[in-house]
Amino acid sequence: MAEAHPVGFQWVMEAKRRGAKVFHVDPRFTRTSALADSYLPIRAGTDIALLGGVVRYILDNELDFREYVLSYTNAATIVSEQFSDTEDGDGFFSGFDPETSTYVQDSWQYEGNEDSSGSGHTAKERDTASGLEHESHGAQVDGDTPRDETLQHPRCVYQILKRHFARYTPEMVERVCGIPQDKFLELAQAWTQNSGRERTGMLIYSVGWTQHSVGVQYIRTGAIIQLLLGNMGRPGGGVMALRGHASIQGSTDIPTLFNLLPGYLPMPHHADHPTFDEWVDSIRHPGQKGFWGNAGSFAASLLKAYWGDAATPENDYCYGYLPRMTGDHGTYQQVLNMIDGKIKGYFLLGQNPAVGSAHGRAQRLGMANLDWLVVRDLFMIESATFWQNGPEVATGEIVPEECRTEVFFLPAASHVEKEGTFTQTQRLLQWREKAVEPPGDARSELWFFYHLGRKLREKLADSKLPRDRALLDLAWDYPTHGPNVEPSAEAVLREINGYDVATGRPLSSFAEARADGSTAIGCWIYTGVYADGVNQAARRKSRHEQDWVAAEWGWAWPANRRILYNRASADPDGNPWSERKRYVWWDAEKGEWTGHDVPDFEKTKPPSYRPPPGASGTEGIAGDDPFIMQGDGKGWLYAPSGVLDGPLPTHYEPVESPVRNPLYGQQANPTRKMYAHPVNSVNPSPPEEHSQVFPYVFTVSRLTEHHTAGGMSRTVSPLAELQPEMFVEVSPELAVERGLDHLGWAHLVSGRAVIEAKVLVTDRLTPLRVEDRIIHQVWLPYHFGFEGLVTGDSANDLFGISLDPNVLIQESKVGTCDVRAGRRPTGPALLDLVADYQRRAGIDPGHNAPAVTTDSEGRDRGAS
């Protein structure tokens, strides 16, 4: 955090000054480690083993915040007797289908709900990243579930949790992660001490935590700990995801993702959602309780914002115009489709896959097989010049004179050259004014898409084809200003906020959304950001002029609420857990919820409210159910559905690992998304043969001086001067083992590529003892490429393509490689070196490690 988010890290230092204890877990000793109270070196890709050890420590010592856990989580809920755990299945839960490497989730359900999982098409769910969709609308569960309030029933979640994490002992943590037991126990004791009525603790992770084949389960494990300790929905608690950009949160709220629509409404699937009602019912799950019962209002209002007067109840608000998913439309499937000639054209805005995405060679070969490519950026980045300057030109794989791709480079305005909002990780929208005019022909994204849409509509104006109506019927009437005819960003924000169709009045709350076409809302969770016709995101009231929650600095979704699920900051009776942690509470005299923040609960619903039999939607939420978006109103320690690779986090080795899984016969996540394609391969791992060909672990992260793939920072001379070269950090022990000289050259080899880097011999990398052997890890920055003031090989070239099954994010924080002294070969000799390693490692074109690595009796399976 100190390295990648130094502005935010100042508040960690302020908390430390006030007495907070700071722990840092990372494969490498960093600037954060230097400022933490305690640093824990960890083998990359083993975080679930560490966090699972903390869960076991809490449960074995009964250190959970029992009153919170019993009332606000599903700890007491009883699970189906059909369920069997990984502890019984050597790394597999019940319901695994080896033919598709997916789970049927019926046996994971709460007792009596085995037929309501909605499972059975999990291969399709993986292709459409439905885990991310479930994040949006909640997995289906029956609101009436059997519970044992004593937590003694052997199939209640609490007891299942205890059995599942029983083997995650301090000894096992040391054996898997390489973390000494005393360091682990220091962390576990400090974390659990920040629990209860008087204290809370926060978990902060970097966005790289998601970039693993079990990334979703990393975050699930962290959430389990925070729920057990009563740290969710309370001040000073929570799980904070540090984003890699200023508005990554904004680009998921109003998404740049293939399977979501604004406000986390899932994109419809062509086979499952032929009608508007079937689509809406798949979101709200008729009969289920929770606020997603209002999905019809959110969906109709969104389509009304898109198509205006053309969207009517009679035509289902132009639902027929919405695109449909047909399978995997993610970025990695797309690049393989480019290589196969299935995609003709591509737009690139604000990304640089030639060096910024996993498997850089595949990215470049894919873009070299397009008819046309549009690149909008501040500088001439690698994704615009790959056909001319990329590594494949030197190897002869791309011949500039024969490359078929016509590249259009359009200069883009930077963030200081346009107006609009950022939405950061706290869900806070902050308006930015335009500081300077963009130079020359540089334009904003808003300008580009507005005028692109305008020109396309002009060209199709006389079309009678039904396929063109979706474009021609769009509500595309934004006011413009200035010599460049720039669309008004405030007008767009007003539409995102939503308005009453009849009067044009901006809406104040998403509760005003209607399903009858009388409201238009571009993103329902943002409703209120333009309340009363005022740009609430532009507020800048000083902290000295308001209380510590600072509700008048910017605007947070939803409803300017600063902590989600803050009903949990009060006890079941509605009283603050303590005066010290007073945040939101029930005012019995006024008959309403009140506090320092906007209550995340129905304002007048008392704590004593109990839903009548059969109640659904918001009516089904009890007065002491704080997690109002969940189907049972509880925080989920155990996920009966919605997570494709298991109801509980389980340690699997990374897809590429030099170590056999110490916990289970199953080596890696058996449900991970793999791509069997000639350009893509995976280095062998145990129990496959030849894993010793790639004996070292490499991991990557960022530097303060550079930004992501370096497109902005490597073109800025002071930053380029501060970090002028690609380098690799190695331990002194590894330097001796491989004959590496400090400030000399080394090259790293994977089954996909070879890259070179200057050597930095440093104690920041700690050799770890794992399974009675020493594991060496090396570290690389991922900021370099072949354009800019300073250049270097791209670390991302080393990675292959293996994805988390829930959200289709690549595993790009850990891989295996060999490390050799000296500079890499060039030209065809580089390909020969990779081919030699592939031959020695037994890698055939499109090689993937077998999904299943144990048979029914738990014996190892070799390569299949």
Summary of the structure (lengths in Angstrom):
residues: 864
radius of gyration: 26.9
end to end distance: 41.5
largest distance: 80.8
contacts: 3037
relative contact order: 0.13
helix: 33%
strand: 16%
